[in-house]
Amino acid sequence: MAMRRSLILSLLVVVLLALFPLVAPLFNLEFYVSYVRRVLIFALAATGLNLVLGYGGMVALGHAAFFGAGAYAVVILAGAGVQSAMVVWPAAAVLAAVLALLVGAVSLRTRGVYFIMITLAFAQMVYYIFISLRQYGGEDGINLYGRTRLPALDLSDDVTFYYVVLAVFVVLMVAFGRLVQSRFGAALTGIRENESRMEALGYPVYRLKLVAFVISGAMAGLAGAMLADHNLFVSPGMMHWTQSANLLIMVLVGGMGLRYGGVVGAAVMLFLEEALRLWTEFWHLPMGLLLLLVVFFAPKGLAGLWDSLRRRSASQPATGGKP
């Protein structure tokens, strides 16, 4: 029954997202078509991080490197004359996956704070490498002259690009749900709970964690490629450690180890950022206070809070008539 309700709610959200570009012009909300598209892109990156952080228990602080690598793949391939999204986006995901494989192969031999610091160190190394590449704008970044292309689709049109991003988002979220519910997802959760016991049971812990890290990096790279097309601009700032921290906070706010934790976290964080900027230029202060409230009153994240309330209401017996 709970799975059925979750499926209905998911389908309802997808339908609302699909209808939004059609309804937005009626209320002069065309700007928010681009805004929602940005939320969907960051939701994918946060969901990828949630795989290693929430399900695998690996606190990685370097995912911005994969995010930015995917974005720069668009720039590099555009410079080589390759502008087909069917080539560029998978290539961005593969590049980020290879980078994640190299970083993970070293980082996953450490644990705890050492793992956090070594992922951060690798990300900062990549950040400074791209700052030094003057042919790609260096620290100032570089503009794209147009979005990548798809056969029979005009991605330069904001609404068309929105629907393409939405389609990619839906497909990857379905795939992510299947992944975390599979034996691989169960083994990854077991590693999070007790890594030593999983090793004693004969599970290839290192390889499982590395596969999760690579998948996570690939999702971040694909999100970075779509963000490059969204912004038509790429800079090393996408690789800075603060971007990694933003993704980490999105997962924490949404709910670690929950299927839609990254999505909820990205939506809430970007909405609050947009709303608070309209209210005050010192928007970081109220944002910090709100994060503290989430930590204290919803330690499992907002998606976890909703799940707890739903289960509590479902467990209460219906009352009627005299006791």
Stockholm file with secondary structure:
# STOCKHOLM 1.0

chainA/1-323         MAMRRSLILSLLVVVLLALFPLVAPLFNLEFYVSYVRRVLIFALAATGLNLVLGYGGMVALGHAAFFGAGAYAVVILAGAGVQSAMVVWPAAAVLAAVLALLVGAVSLRTRGVYFIMITLAFAQMVYYIFISLRQYGGEDGINLYGRTRLPALDLSDDVTFYYVVLAVFVVLMVAFGRLVQSRFGAALTGIRENESRMEALGYPVYRLKLVAFVISGAMAGLAGAMLADHNLFVSPGMMHWTQSANLLIMVLVGGMGLRYGGVVGAAVMLFLEEALRLWTEFWHLPMGLLLLLVVFFAPKGLAGLWDSLRRRSASQPATGGKP
#=GR chainA/1-323 SS CHHHHHHHHHHHHHHHHHHHHHHGGGGTCTHHHHHHHHHHHHHHHHHHHHIIIIITCCCCSCTHHHHHHHHHHHHHHHHTTCCBHHHHHHHHHHHHHHHHHHHHHHHTTSCHHHHHHHHHHHHHHHHHHHHTCGGGTGGGCEECSSCCBBTTBCTTSHHHHHHHHHHHHHHHHHHHHHHHTSHHHHHHHHHHHCHHHHHHTTCCHHHHHHHHHHHHHHHHHHHHHHHHHHHTEECGGGGSHHHHHHHHHHHHHHCTTCTTHHHHHHHHHHHHHHHHHHHCSCTHHHHHHHHHHHHHHCTTHHHHHHHHHHHHHHHSCCCCSCC
#=GC SS_cons         CHHHHHHHHHHHHHHHHHHHHHHGGGGTCTHHHHHHHHHHHHHHHHHHHHIIIIITCCCCSCTHHHHHHHHHHHHHHHHTTCCBHHHHHHHHHHHHHHHHHHHHHHHTTSCHHHHHHHHHHHHHHHHHHHHTCGGGTGGGCEECSSCCBBTTBCTTSHHHHHHHHHHHHHHHHHHHHHHHTSHHHHHHHHHHHCHHHHHHTTCCHHHHHHHHHHHHHHHHHHHHHHHHHHHTEECGGGGSHHHHHHHHHHHHHHCTTCTTHHHHHHHHHHHHHHHHHHHCSCTHHHHHHHHHHHHHHCTTHHHHHHHHHHHHHHHSCCCCSCC
//
